[in-house]
Amino acid sequence: MPVITDPPPPDVVADLAVLRAALDDRIPKRKPDNLLIATWNLRAFGSLTRKWHSGPDDSPRRDLHSALAIAEVLRRFDVIAIQEVKADLRALRDVLKLLGPQWAFAMTDVTYGQAGNAERLAYLFDTERVRLSGLACELVVPDDLDTPFSSAANAFQRQFVRTPYAVSFLAGTKTFVLVTLHVIYGDQSAKRKDELLAIARWLRAWAEQEDDFGHNLICLGDFNIDREGDPLYEAFVSTGLTPAPDHKGLPRTVFGGSRNTNFFDQVAWFETVRKKPYLTLEYRTGGNFDFRGVTMPELTVQQLSYRISDHFPLWVEFGR
């Protein structure tokens, strides 16, 4: 049985060369004066089939080739928020072996229950570029009716299905706090709206509290927002959260066209707090990485979604 550190076969080597060239072309290089932050919902990121090419009877379909491709994408960033990390960490551990000893991770415990889908939230980060600065917490809301974080329509009387996860990092002299979450998904958009309202109000209060410290609060993850301008989007931006401008119109999933309207994944922050600019980081640019037709082009989109993911990584570049 092959392992992730074995030399890959020639066809995998050739595929990875094409992938690296596309990444070189579409994602800024990491430099001393920049910071690259990404979010990626990695579909059911749990176990791994220890073959270079999984077969129709293998479960999961994600294989060693897939792990190498995922690692090639991840290594282009300094910090990546990952959603849908499962209880089984085989794929994550193999990817970390590929990334090298300077890479580390922080994660939540598994969220059990049907709605929680046995998922974790995680951050992967390159310790040669950023380091932890002390804060790691999960966000909860008070359950009393008078809380400012409750929904205006009906007070938010339960916790988030998958508790948002906040971790602070230091890049040079700049502190930034990332808050990632995977908003509940389902047919009842009202439940999603409650979660989006709650997180927007929570983050606004936190930003105002931390404003004097220059902590650069940034929210990122899979918010399951259907489209710009719908009630879910309006709930998300209701307290001033501003999505990265270069993400407007970009596809978020493998099932959309070259440009589509879904807004599932977001990276956002407050432009102003207390009537003054909030971020001390300088926003430069942002984008996604559409890997369709780049890696494993022989697969259907559905097959590719189980090898790599059904979501694209979404990234932003800041100046330090």
NORBEL-V148051 format. One record per pair of residues at least 24 apart in sequence whose ideal C-beta (glycine too) atoms are under 10 Angstrom apart, sorted by the first residue. I is the first residue (numbers start at 0). J is the second residue. D is the distance in whole Angstrom. If there is no record, write none. Layout:
i: {I;I}
j: {J;J}
d: {D;D}
This chain:
i: {0;0;0;0;1;1;1;1;1;2;2;2;2;3;3;3;3;3;3;3;3;3;3;3;3;3;3;4;4;4;4;5;5;5;7;7;7;7;8;8;8;8;10;10;10;10;11;11;11;11;11;11;11;11;11;12;14;14;14;14;14;14;14;14;14;15;15;15;15;15;15;17;17;17;17;17;18;18;18;18;18;18;18;18;18;19;19;19;19;19;20;21;21;21;21;21;21;21;21;22;22;22;22;22;22;22;23;25;25;25;25;25;25;25;25;26;26;26;26;26;26;26;26;26;26;27;27;27;27;27;27;27;28;28;29;29;29;29;29;29;29;29;30;30;30;31;31;31;32;32;32;32;32;32;33;33;33;33;33;33;33;33;33;33;33;34;34;34;34;34;34;34;34;34;34;34;34;34;34;34;34;34;34;34;35;35;35;35;35;35;35;35;35;35;35;35;35;35;36;36;36;36;36;36;36;36;36;36;36;36;36;36;36;36;36;36;36;36;36;36;36;37;37;37;37;37;37;37;37;37;37;37;37;37;37;37;37;37;37;37;37;37;37;38;38;38;38;38;38;38;38;38;38;38;38;38;38;38;38;38;38;38;38;38;38;38;39;39;39;39;39;39;39;39;39;39;39;39;39;39;39;39;39;39;39;39;39;39;39;40;40;40;40;40;40;40;40;40;40;40;40;40;40;40;40;40;40;40;40;41;41;41;41;41;41;41;41;41;41;41;41;41;41;41;41;41;41;42;42;42;42;42;42;42;42;42;42;42;43;43;43;43;43;43;43;43;43;43;43;43;44;44;44;44;44;44;44;44;44;44;44;44;44;44;44;44;45;45;45;45;45;45;45;45;45;45;45;45;46;46;46;46;46;46;46;47;47;47;47;47;47;47;47;48;48;49;49;52;52;53;53;53;55;58;59;59;59;59;59;59;60;60;60;60;60;60;61;61;61;61;61;61;61;62;62;63;63;63;64;64;64;64;65;65;65;65;65;65;65;65;65;65;66;66;66;66;66;66;66;66;66;67;67;67;67;68;68;68;68;68;68;69;69;69;69;69;69;69;69;69;69;70;70;70;70;70;70;70;70;71;71;71;71;72;72;72;72;72;72;72;72;73;73;73;73;73;73;74;74;74;74;74;75;75;75;76;76;76;76;76;76;76;76;76;77;77;77;77;77;77;77;77;77;77;77;78;78;78;78;78;78;78;78;78;78;78;78;78;79;79;79;79;79;79;79;79;79;79;79;80;80;80;80;80;80;80;80;80;80;80;80;80;80;80;80;80;80;80;80;80;81;81;81;81;81;81;81;81;81;81;81;82;82;82;82;82;82;82;82;82;82;82;82;82;82;82;82;83;83;83;83;83;83;83;83;83;83;83;83;84;84;84;84;84;84;84;84;85;85;85;85;85;86;86;86;86;86;87;88;88;91;91;91;94;95;98;98;99;99;100;101;101;101;101;102;102;102;103;103;103;105;105;105;105;105;106;106;106;107;107;107;107;107;107;107;108;108;109;110;110;110;110;110;110;112;112;113;114;114;114;114;114;114;115;115;115;115;115;115;116;116;116;116;116;118;118;118;119;119;119;120;120;120;120;120;120;120;120;120;120;120;120;121;121;121;122;122;122;122;122;122;124;124;124;124;128;128;128;129;129;129;129;129;129;130;130;130;131;131;131;131;132;132;132;132;132;132;132;132;132;132;133;133;133;133;133;134;134;134;134;134;134;134;135;135;135;135;136;136;136;136;136;136;136;136;137;137;137;137;137;137;138;138;138;138;138;138;138;138;138;138;138;139;139;140;140;140;140;140;146;146;146;147;147;147;147;148;148;148;148;148;148;148;148;148;149;149;149;149;150;150;150;150;150;150;150;150;150;151;151;151;151;151;152;152;152;152;152;153;153;154;155;155;155;155;155;155;156;157;157;157;157;158;158;159;159;159;159;159;159;160;160;160;160;160;161;161;161;163;163;163;163;163;163;163;164;165;165;165;165;165;167;167;167;167;168;170;170;170;170;171;172;172;172;173;173;173;173;173;173;173;173;173;173;174;174;174;174;174;174;174;175;175;175;175;175;175;175;175;175;175;175;176;176;176;176;176;176;176;176;176;176;177;177;177;177;177;177;177;178;178;178;178;178;178;178;178;179;179;179;179;179;179;180;180;180;180;180;180;181;181;181;181;181;181;182;182;182;182;182;182;182;182;182;183;184;184;184;184;185;188;188;188;188;188;188;188;189;189;191;191;191;191;191;191;191;191;192;192;192;192;192;192;192;192;193;194;194;194;194;194;195;195;195;195;195;195;195;195;195;195;195;195;196;196;196;196;196;196;196;197;198;198;198;198;198;199;199;199;199;199;199;199;199;199;200;200;200;201;202;202;202;202;202;202;203;203;203;203;203;203;204;205;206;206;206;206;206;206;206;206;206;207;207;207;207;207;208;209;209;210;210;210;210;210;210;211;211;212;213;213;213;213;214;214;214;215;215;215;215;215;215;216;216;216;216;216;216;216;217;217;217;217;217;217;217;217;217;218;218;218;218;218;218;219;219;219;219;219;219;219;219;219;220;220;220;220;220;220;221;221;221;221;221;221;221;222;222;222;222;222;223;223;223;223;223;224;224;224;224;224;224;225;225;225;225;226;226;226;226;226;227;227;227;228;228;229;229;231;232;232;235;235;235;236;236;238;239;239;239;239;239;239;239;240;240;240;240;240;241;241;241;241;241;241;241;242;242;242;242;242;243;243;243;243;243;243;243;243;243;243;244;244;244;244;245;245;245;245;245;245;245;245;245;245;246;246;246;246;246;246;247;249;249;249;249;249;249;250;250;250;250;250;251;251;251;251;251;251;252;252;252;252;252;252;252;252;253;253;253;253;253;253;253;253;253;253;253;253;253;254;254;254;254;254;254;255;255;255;257;257;263;263;263;263;264;264;264;264;265;266;266;266;267;268;278;279;279;280;280;280;280;280;281;281;281;281;282;282;282;282;283;283;283;283;284;284;284;284;285;285;285;285;285;286;286;286;286;286;286;287;287;287;287;288;288;288}
j: {48;49;50;63;49;50;51;62;63;49;63;93;96;47;49;63;66;67;70;89;90;92;93;94;95;96;97;63;93;96;97;49;51;63;51;63;64;67;51;52;63;64;51;52;64;297;51;52;62;63;64;67;68;294;295;67;64;67;68;71;293;294;295;296;297;64;67;68;70;71;294;292;293;294;295;296;67;68;71;72;288;290;293;294;295;71;72;74;75;293;293;71;72;288;289;290;292;293;294;71;72;74;75;288;290;293;75;75;286;287;288;289;290;293;314;72;75;76;284;286;287;288;312;314;316;75;283;284;285;286;314;316;75;316;74;75;76;77;125;127;128;316;316;318;319;128;171;319;171;281;283;317;318;319;77;128;170;280;281;283;284;316;317;318;319;76;77;78;128;129;168;170;171;173;175;215;280;281;283;315;316;317;318;319;75;76;77;78;79;125;128;129;283;285;314;315;316;317;76;77;78;79;80;122;124;129;168;170;175;177;217;219;243;266;280;285;313;314;315;316;317;72;73;75;76;77;78;79;80;81;123;219;264;266;285;286;287;288;312;313;314;315;316;76;78;79;80;81;82;122;177;179;217;218;219;220;221;222;264;265;266;310;312;313;314;315;69;72;73;76;79;80;81;82;83;123;219;220;221;264;287;288;307;308;310;311;312;313;314;80;81;82;83;84;118;181;220;221;223;251;252;263;264;308;309;310;311;312;313;69;72;73;79;81;82;83;84;85;90;91;94;121;307;308;309;310;312;82;83;252;253;304;305;306;307;308;309;310;83;84;85;87;90;116;117;118;304;305;308;309;69;81;82;83;84;85;87;88;89;90;91;94;118;119;121;308;83;84;85;86;87;88;89;90;91;117;118;119;85;86;87;88;89;90;91;87;88;89;90;91;92;93;94;89;90;89;93;295;306;302;305;306;302;305;85;87;89;90;305;306;298;302;303;304;305;306;89;90;93;305;306;307;308;90;306;90;93;97;294;295;306;307;90;93;94;294;295;303;305;306;307;308;90;91;92;93;94;96;97;306;307;93;94;97;294;290;293;294;295;306;307;93;94;97;98;290;294;306;307;308;312;94;95;96;97;98;99;102;123;97;98;290;294;288;290;294;307;308;311;312;314;97;98;102;123;125;312;98;99;102;123;125;288;312;314;123;124;125;128;288;312;314;315;316;123;124;125;126;127;128;129;168;170;316;317;122;123;124;125;128;129;166;168;170;175;177;217;219;104;121;122;123;124;125;177;179;219;312;314;120;121;122;123;124;164;166;177;178;179;180;181;217;218;219;220;221;264;266;312;313;106;119;120;121;122;123;179;181;220;308;312;118;119;120;121;161;164;179;180;181;182;219;220;221;264;308;310;116;117;118;119;120;121;161;181;221;308;309;310;109;117;118;119;120;121;123;181;109;116;117;118;119;110;111;117;118;119;117;119;121;119;121;123;123;123;123;125;125;127;126;125;126;127;128;126;127;128;129;130;131;131;135;164;166;168;135;164;166;135;137;161;162;163;164;179;137;162;161;137;159;160;161;162;181;160;161;160;160;161;183;184;185;190;159;160;161;162;181;183;160;161;181;183;184;160;161;181;161;164;181;161;162;163;164;165;166;178;179;180;181;220;221;164;166;179;164;165;166;168;177;179;166;168;170;177;168;170;171;168;169;170;171;173;175;168;169;170;166;167;168;169;166;167;168;169;170;173;174;175;176;214;166;167;168;169;174;165;166;167;168;174;176;214;164;165;166;167;162;163;164;165;166;167;176;178;161;162;163;164;165;180;162;163;164;165;178;180;197;198;201;202;205;163;201;194;197;198;200;201;197;200;201;200;201;203;204;196;197;198;199;200;201;202;203;204;193;196;197;200;189;192;193;194;195;196;197;200;234;193;196;200;234;237;189;192;193;196;234;189;193;193;193;194;196;197;200;201;193;190;193;194;197;194;197;183;193;194;197;198;201;184;185;190;191;194;194;220;221;194;197;198;201;202;218;220;220;201;202;205;216;218;209;214;215;216;215;215;280;317;319;319;213;279;319;213;214;215;278;279;280;281;317;318;319;209;212;213;214;215;279;280;213;214;215;216;217;268;278;279;280;317;319;202;205;206;209;212;214;215;216;217;218;215;216;217;218;219;220;266;202;205;216;217;218;219;220;267;217;218;219;220;221;266;218;219;220;221;222;223;220;221;222;223;263;264;220;221;222;223;224;231;235;263;265;223;221;222;223;263;223;223;224;225;229;230;231;234;230;231;222;223;224;225;230;231;234;235;224;229;230;231;232;233;234;235;234;222;223;231;234;235;222;223;224;230;231;232;233;234;235;236;237;240;230;231;233;234;235;237;238;234;222;234;235;238;240;233;234;235;236;237;238;239;240;267;234;237;238;238;238;239;240;267;268;269;237;238;239;240;269;272;238;269;238;239;240;268;269;271;272;273;277;238;269;272;273;277;272;272;277;269;271;272;273;275;277;272;273;279;277;278;279;280;277;278;279;268;277;278;279;280;317;240;267;268;269;272;277;278;243;266;267;268;269;278;280;315;317;242;265;266;267;268;269;243;264;265;266;267;268;313;314;315;263;264;265;266;267;313;251;252;263;264;265;310;313;262;263;264;265;267;261;262;263;264;265;251;261;262;263;264;265;260;261;262;263;259;260;261;262;263;260;261;262;260;262;260;262;262;262;265;262;265;267;265;267;269;267;268;269;270;271;272;277;265;267;268;269;270;267;268;269;270;271;277;282;266;267;268;285;313;267;268;282;284;285;286;313;314;315;316;282;284;285;315;282;283;284;285;286;287;313;314;315;316;285;286;287;313;314;315;285;285;286;287;289;311;313;287;289;291;310;311;287;289;309;310;311;313;287;289;300;304;308;309;310;311;289;290;291;299;300;301;303;304;307;308;309;310;311;291;300;301;304;309;310;289;300;311;289;291;309;310;311;313;310;311;312;313;313;313;314;315;315;315;317;317;319;315;316;317;318;319;316;317;318;319;315;316;317;318;315;316;317;318;314;315;316;317;313;314;315;316;317;311;312;313;314;315;316;311;312;313;314;312;313;314}
d: {10;5;8;10;6;7;6;10;6;7;8;8;9;8;8;6;6;8;9;10;9;9;4;8;10;6;6;10;9;6;8;10;9;8;6;7;7;6;6;8;10;9;8;8;9;10;6;8;10;8;5;7;9;10;10;9;7;9;7;10;9;6;7;8;10;8;6;7;10;6;8;10;6;7;10;8;9;6;5;8;10;7;6;5;9;6;10;10;9;10;9;10;10;8;9;8;9;5;8;7;7;9;6;7;9;9;9;9;7;9;6;8;10;9;10;9;5;8;10;7;10;6;9;7;9;9;8;7;10;9;9;5;8;10;9;7;8;7;8;10;7;9;10;10;9;9;8;8;9;10;10;10;6;6;9;10;9;10;9;7;10;6;7;6;7;9;6;8;8;7;9;5;9;7;8;10;7;10;9;9;7;5;8;6;7;5;5;8;9;10;8;10;10;10;6;8;5;8;7;7;5;8;8;10;10;9;9;9;8;7;7;7;10;7;9;9;10;7;5;8;7;8;8;8;4;9;7;5;7;9;9;8;10;8;10;10;9;9;5;7;4;8;10;10;10;7;4;8;7;10;9;7;10;10;4;6;8;10;6;8;6;9;7;5;8;9;9;8;8;9;6;7;6;7;9;9;10;10;9;8;10;9;10;7;7;8;4;7;9;9;8;4;5;10;10;7;8;4;10;9;9;8;6;6;8;4;9;9;9;7;10;9;9;6;7;6;7;10;8;9;9;9;8;5;9;8;9;9;6;10;9;6;7;9;8;4;5;7;6;9;6;10;9;9;9;9;10;8;9;9;8;7;8;5;5;6;9;9;10;6;7;9;9;9;9;8;8;8;3;7;4;8;7;6;8;8;9;10;8;9;4;9;5;6;10;9;10;5;4;9;9;6;9;9;10;9;9;10;10;10;9;8;10;10;10;9;9;8;7;9;10;7;10;9;4;6;10;6;10;6;6;8;9;10;7;10;8;10;9;7;8;10;8;10;10;9;8;9;9;4;6;9;6;9;10;5;6;9;7;10;10;9;9;6;9;8;9;5;7;8;6;9;6;9;10;10;9;9;6;8;10;5;9;9;4;6;10;9;10;8;10;10;8;6;7;9;8;10;10;6;10;9;7;8;6;9;8;6;8;8;10;8;8;9;8;8;9;8;9;10;8;6;10;10;10;7;6;10;9;4;5;9;7;10;10;6;7;4;8;8;6;9;6;9;9;7;10;10;9;9;7;5;7;9;10;10;10;7;9;7;8;6;9;10;8;9;6;9;4;9;10;9;10;5;6;9;10;9;10;10;8;9;7;5;7;6;8;10;9;10;9;7;9;6;8;8;10;7;8;4;10;10;6;5;9;10;8;8;10;5;8;9;9;10;7;8;8;10;9;9;10;7;4;7;5;10;10;8;9;6;6;7;10;9;5;9;8;9;9;9;9;7;8;8;8;7;8;9;9;9;6;5;5;9;7;9;10;10;9;8;7;6;8;5;10;10;8;10;9;6;8;7;9;5;9;9;10;10;10;9;7;5;7;9;8;10;9;4;8;6;9;8;9;10;6;6;9;10;9;9;8;9;10;9;10;6;7;9;9;10;7;8;8;4;10;10;10;5;7;7;8;10;8;10;8;8;10;5;8;7;7;9;7;10;10;9;7;9;5;7;5;9;9;9;7;5;8;7;7;6;8;9;4;6;4;9;10;6;9;9;9;9;6;10;9;9;7;7;4;9;9;7;9;8;7;5;8;9;9;8;5;8;9;10;9;9;4;7;6;7;10;6;4;8;6;7;8;9;8;6;9;9;9;9;10;6;9;9;7;9;9;10;6;9;9;7;8;5;9;9;5;5;10;9;7;9;8;7;8;9;8;5;9;9;5;7;9;9;10;7;9;10;9;8;8;8;8;10;9;7;9;6;8;7;5;9;10;9;9;9;10;10;10;9;8;9;6;7;8;10;9;10;8;10;7;9;9;10;9;9;6;8;9;8;8;9;10;9;8;9;9;10;7;9;9;9;10;9;9;6;5;10;10;8;8;9;7;10;6;6;10;8;9;5;10;8;7;5;6;9;10;9;7;4;8;6;9;9;9;6;8;10;10;8;9;8;10;5;7;5;7;10;9;8;6;8;6;9;9;7;8;7;7;5;7;8;10;9;8;6;4;9;10;8;9;5;8;7;10;6;5;8;8;10;10;8;7;5;5;8;9;9;9;10;7;8;10;5;9;9;9;10;8;8;7;6;10;9;10;8;6;8;9;9;6;8;10;10;10;6;6;10;9;5;9;8;9;9;9;9;10;6;9;7;9;6;8;9;4;5;9;8;10;10;10;10;5;8;7;9;9;8;9;8;9;9;10;7;6;7;5;4;8;6;9;10;8;6;9;7;9;7;9;9;8;9;4;6;8;7;8;9;10;9;8;9;8;5;10;5;9;6;10;9;6;7;10;10;9;10;9;10;5;6;8;7;10;9;10;9;9;5;9;10;10;9;8;8;5;6;5;8;10;10;7;7;9;8;9;9;7;7;5;9;8;8;8;9;9;7;7;5;7;9;9;8;7;4;7;9;8;10;8;9;7;7;9;10;9;8;10;6;5;8;7;9;7;7;7;5;9;9;9;6;9;10;9;8;4;6;9;7;8;6;7;8;9;4;6;6;10;7;9;6;9;9;9;8;8;6;9;8;7;7;10;8;8;10;9;5;7;7;8;9;8;4;7;6;9;6;6;7;5;9;10;10;7;5;9;9;10;7;8;7;9;4;9;8;9;5;10;8;9;7;10;9;9;6;4;6;9;10;10;8;9;6;7;7;6;9;8;10;9;7;5;8;8;8;7;7;9;10;7;7;10;9;6;6;7;10;10;9;8;9;5;5;7;8;8;6;10;5;8;6;5;8;8;5;8;7;10;6;8;8;7;10;10;10;9;8;10;10;7;10;9;6;8;9;5;7;6;8;5;10;9;8;10;10;9;10;4;7;7;10;6;4;8;7;8;6;8;8;4;6;6;9;8;5;9;7;6;4;7;10;9;9;8;6;8;9;4;7;5;7;5;8;7}
